Amino acid sequence: MTSISTLYGIGAAVAIGGLAAGAALFGAGAASADPMGDIEPLLRSSCSFAQVDAALHRVAPETAAQLDAVPAQKAALRNAYDQPVEQRRAAFEQLIAEQQRMGMTAQADQEFGGKLSQVVDTCHQY
C-alpha cells in the first residue's frame, strides 16, 4: 500500500516539478533558493485542482500533456492539492524537506515561474 506521503511526493514532483523537483518535466534550470516561496501563490490559491489543471492546459499545454500522460500521478496530485490550504502547504513542505534530506535540489525552469503565475492568475476563469 502506498503511503499518503509517497502519494504527495509523486504528485507534487510531477505537477509542481519545475518548482519542487521536476526538472525532467519542465527542463533544466537554476536551483531555486526558496522552493516554497516559488510555489506559495499556487499553494494558497482558492482554485480547485480542476481549475488549476484547466488553466495549466491553457497556459502550458506541453506541461499539462506530460501530466495527463501519467494518470496515477495526476490523481495523487489532485488528492494532495484538493486539501485545505494549510494541509496542502504542509504536504509540499514535507516533500521539499524529504527531497533535501535525500540530497535532491529543487530545479526551476525559469520560464515556468511565469507560467505558474499565469495559472494562478487565471484559474478562477475555469
KETIMAR-636923 format. One record per residue (C-alpha): residue number from 0; residue in three letters; x, y, z. Coordinates in Angstrom, 3 decimals. Each point is the difference from the previous one (the first is absolute). Layout:
REM residues N
<NUM, "ala", <X, Y, Z>>
...
END
This chain:
REM residues 126
<0, "met", <0.000, 0.000, 0.000>>
<1, "thr", <1.314, 3.437, -0.901>>
<2, "ser", <0.277, 2.505, 2.819>>
<3, "ile", <-1.619, 3.419, -0.165>>
<4, "ser", <3.447, 1.571, 0.202>>
<5, "thr", <1.091, -1.966, -3.060>>
<6, "leu", <-3.116, 1.006, -1.894>>
<7, "tyr", <0.618, 3.658, 0.818>>
<8, "gly", <3.593, -0.354, -1.088>>
<9, "ile", <-0.811, -1.684, -3.290>>
<10, "gly", <-2.729, 2.432, -0.927>>
<11, "ala", <1.876, 3.072, 1.062>>
<12, "ala", <3.132, -1.033, -1.835>>
<13, "val", <-1.970, -0.365, -3.212>>
<14, "ala", <-2.255, 3.036, 0.105>>
<15, "ile", <2.090, 2.473, 1.874>>
<16, "gly", <3.169, -1.660, -1.178>>
<17, "gly", <1.570, 3.026, -1.612>>
<18, "leu", <-0.298, 1.740, 3.348>>
<19, "ala", <0.488, -2.847, 2.440>>
<20, "ala", <1.772, -2.850, -1.741>>
<21, "gly", <-1.082, -0.551, -3.607>>
<22, "ala", <2.837, 1.229, -2.141>>
<23, "ala", <-0.763, -2.963, -2.230>>
<24, "leu", <-3.443, 1.413, -0.746>>
<25, "phe", <0.790, 3.666, -0.359>>
<26, "gly", <3.613, -0.069, -1.070>>
<27, "ala", <3.199, 0.671, 1.826>>
<28, "gly", <0.285, 3.326, 1.699>>
<29, "ala", <1.530, 1.787, 2.890>>
<30, "ala", <-0.463, -1.337, 3.491>>
<31, "ser", <-2.528, 1.989, 1.937>>
<32, "ala", <1.203, 1.490, 3.265>>
<33, "asp", <-3.539, -0.048, 1.358>>
<34, "pro", <-2.098, -2.797, -1.541>>
<35, "met", <-2.912, 0.612, 2.400>>
<36, "gly", <0.038, 3.678, -0.869>>
<37, "asp", <-0.082, -0.916, -3.673>>
<38, "ile", <-3.147, -2.116, 0.336>>
<39, "glu", <-1.696, 1.953, 2.800>>
<40, "pro", <-2.408, 1.879, -2.310>>
<41, "leu", <-1.253, -3.327, -1.318>>
<42, "leu", <-0.215, -1.528, 3.460>>
<43, "arg", <-2.110, 2.825, 1.389>>
<44, "ser", <-2.215, 0.302, -3.069>>
<45, "ser", <-3.687, -0.610, 0.609>>
<46, "cys", <-0.259, -1.755, -3.367>>
<47, "ser", <-0.784, -3.697, -0.038>>
<48, "phe", <2.295, -2.465, -1.672>>
<49, "ala", <-2.422, -0.172, -2.938>>
<50, "gln", <0.306, 3.774, -0.468>>
<51, "val", <3.798, -0.104, 0.285>>
<52, "asp", <0.088, -2.896, -2.469>>
<53, "ala", <-2.194, 1.884, -2.488>>
<54, "ala", <2.173, 3.103, 0.307>>
<55, "leu", <3.137, -2.122, -0.404>>
<56, "his", <-1.420, -1.457, -3.223>>
<57, "arg", <-0.532, 3.544, -1.277>>
<58, "val", <3.277, 1.567, 1.192>>
<59, "ala", <2.423, -2.934, -0.330>>
<60, "pro", <-1.596, -2.696, -2.171>>
<61, "glu", <3.251, -1.927, -0.347>>
<62, "thr", <0.332, -0.283, 3.771>>
<63, "ala", <-3.671, -0.919, 0.359>>
<64, "ala", <0.433, -2.743, -2.604>>
<65, "gln", <2.916, -1.449, 1.945>>
<66, "leu", <-2.111, -0.056, 3.142>>
<67, "asp", <-2.941, -1.532, -1.884>>
<68, "ala", <2.295, -2.785, -1.203>>
<69, "val", <0.401, -1.254, 3.573>>
<70, "pro", <-3.557, -0.437, 1.340>>
<71, "ala", <1.008, -1.561, 3.326>>
<72, "gln", <2.306, 2.890, 0.817>>
<73, "lys", <-2.595, 2.520, -1.111>>
<74, "ala", <-2.559, -1.645, 2.289>>
<75, "ala", <2.471, 0.122, 2.890>>
<76, "leu", <0.592, 3.677, -0.619>>
<77, "arg", <-3.748, 0.653, -0.155>>
<78, "asn", <-0.405, -1.669, 3.400>>
<79, "ala", <2.846, 2.006, 1.489>>
<80, "tyr", <-1.032, 3.312, -1.523>>
<81, "asp", <-3.704, -0.181, 0.811>>
<82, "gln", <0.756, 0.317, 3.713>>
<83, "pro", <-0.433, 3.116, 2.105>>
<84, "val", <2.813, 2.482, -0.617>>
<85, "glu", <1.905, -0.719, 3.222>>
<86, "gln", <-0.048, -3.767, -0.599>>
<87, "arg", <1.038, 0.549, -3.616>>
<88, "arg", <2.886, 2.223, 1.125>>
<89, "ala", <1.085, -2.519, 2.635>>
<90, "ala", <0.049, -2.791, -2.583>>
<91, "phe", <2.210, 1.996, -2.356>>
<92, "glu", <2.276, 1.109, 2.860>>
<93, "gln", <0.403, -3.667, 0.914>>
<94, "leu", <0.766, -0.894, -3.610>>
<95, "ile", <2.674, 2.658, -0.279>>
<96, "ala", <1.535, -0.973, 3.346>>
<97, "glu", <0.103, -3.652, -1.059>>
<98, "gln", <1.636, 0.924, -3.288>>
<99, "gln", <2.608, 2.110, 1.777>>
<100, "arg", <0.743, -2.862, 2.419>>
<101, "met", <0.537, -2.240, -3.020>>
<102, "gly", <2.382, 2.551, -1.523>>
<103, "met", <-2.352, 0.980, -2.815>>
<104, "thr", <0.098, 3.637, -0.996>>
<105, "ala", <-3.088, 1.849, -1.074>>
<106, "gln", <0.235, 0.919, -3.646>>
<107, "ala", <-2.019, 2.719, -1.624>>
<108, "asp", <-0.455, 0.618, -3.673>>
<109, "gln", <0.339, 3.759, -0.148>>
<110, "glu", <-2.926, 0.290, -2.406>>
<111, "phe", <-2.255, -2.193, 2.111>>
<112, "gly", <-0.060, 2.548, 2.823>>
<113, "gly", <-1.792, 2.415, -2.301>>
<114, "lys", <-2.319, -2.732, -1.218>>
<115, "leu", <-0.842, -0.929, 3.572>>
<116, "ser", <-0.896, 3.617, 0.701>>
<117, "gln", <-2.297, -0.036, -3.026>>
<118, "val", <-1.623, -3.228, 1.218>>
<119, "val", <-0.656, 1.527, 3.420>>
<120, "asp", <-1.230, 3.260, -1.517>>
<121, "thr", <-2.421, -1.702, -2.401>>
<122, "cys", <-1.176, -3.152, 1.773>>
<123, "his", <-3.163, 1.702, 1.311>>
<124, "gln", <-1.194, 0.337, -3.596>>
<125, "tyr", <-0.469, -3.775, -0.240>>
END
